[in-house]
Amino acid sequence: MRNLSKNAGRDYQYRKAEIQGNAGYGYGYGGFYGGGSVAGATTSTYRQETAVLQSNELAVLTVLEEKTAEIRKKMTLKYQVEF
């Protein structure tokens, strides 16, 4: 879980830097070219990384619950006591 959180933070920082690096350039007839809102893109990126992190954490917890249930079942059969 710690590694998932750590990697999500790194992914967010990488994507944030990439967005800021591609923020656009120059002036033209219509004003600013490219990029759009860096703040909006950064917020969107943060939300995406948070959603991915939550999904991965849920998957880990689901596997953990399944494995715990398997162990309880095996122990109950072996020792004839409810765990």
matplotlib code that plots the C-alpha trace (Angstrom):
import matplotlib.pyplot as plt

x = [0.0, 2.8, 4.5, 1.3, 0.9, 4.5, 4.4, 1.1, 2.8, 5.7, 3.4, 1.5, 4.7, 6.0, 2.8, 2.5, 6.0, 5.1, 2.0, 3.9, 6.6, 4.0, 2.1, 2.2, 4.1, 4.0, 1.3, -0.7, -3.8, -6.0, -3.7, -1.9, -1.1, -1.5, -1.5, -4.8, -5.2, -2.2, -4.0, -7.0, -4.8, -2.9, -6.1, -7.4, -4.1, -4.2, -7.8, -6.8, -3.8, -6.0, -8.6, -5.9, -4.4, -7.8, -8.5, -5.2, -5.7, -9.1, -7.6, -5.0, -7.5, -9.8, -6.9, -6.0, -9.5, -9.7, -6.4, -7.5, -10.8, -8.8, -6.6, -9.6, -11.3, -8.1, -7.6, -11.2, -11.1, -7.7, -8.5, -12.3, -12.6, -14.2, -11.6]
y = [0.0, 2.3, 1.7, 2.3, 5.7, 6.5, 5.6, 7.5, 10.7, 10.2, 9.7, 12.8, 14.9, 13.6, 14.3, 17.7, 18.6, 17.4, 19.6, 22.6, 22.0, 21.9, 25.0, 26.7, 29.5, 32.9, 35.3, 35.4, 36.7, 35.0, 35.4, 32.5, 29.4, 25.9, 24.6, 25.8, 26.1, 24.6, 24.8, 22.9, 20.2, 19.8, 19.4, 16.9, 15.0, 14.9, 13.5, 10.9, 9.7, 9.7, 7.6, 5.1, 4.9, 4.2, 1.6, -0.1, 0.0, -1.5, -4.4, -5.0, -5.1, -7.4, -9.9, -9.6, -10.4, -13.4, -14.8, -14.3, -16.1, -19.0, -19.3, -19.2, -22.0, -24.2, -23.6, -24.3, -27.6, -28.6, -27.7, -28.1, -24.6, -21.5, -18.8]
z = [0.0, 0.9, -2.5, -4.4, -2.7, -3.2, -6.9, -7.4, -6.0, -8.3, -11.3, -10.5, -10.2, -13.5, -15.3, -13.6, -14.8, -18.3, -18.4, -17.2, -19.8, -22.6, -21.4, -24.8, -26.3, -28.0, -29.0, -32.2, -33.8, -31.2, -28.3, -26.6, -28.6, -27.2, -23.6, -22.2, -18.5, -16.7, -13.4, -14.8, -16.4, -13.2, -11.1, -13.7, -13.5, -9.7, -9.8, -12.3, -10.2, -7.0, -8.8, -10.0, -6.5, -4.9, -7.5, -6.9, -3.1, -3.4, -5.5, -2.9, -0.1, -2.1, -2.6, 1.1, 2.2, -0.2, 1.1, 4.7, 4.0, 2.4, 5.5, 7.9, 5.9, 5.9, 9.6, 10.4, 8.6, 10.1, 13.8, 13.8, 15.4, 13.8, 13.1]

ax = plt.figure().add_subplot(projection="3d")
ax.plot(x, y, z, "-o")
ax.set_aspect("equal")
plt.show()
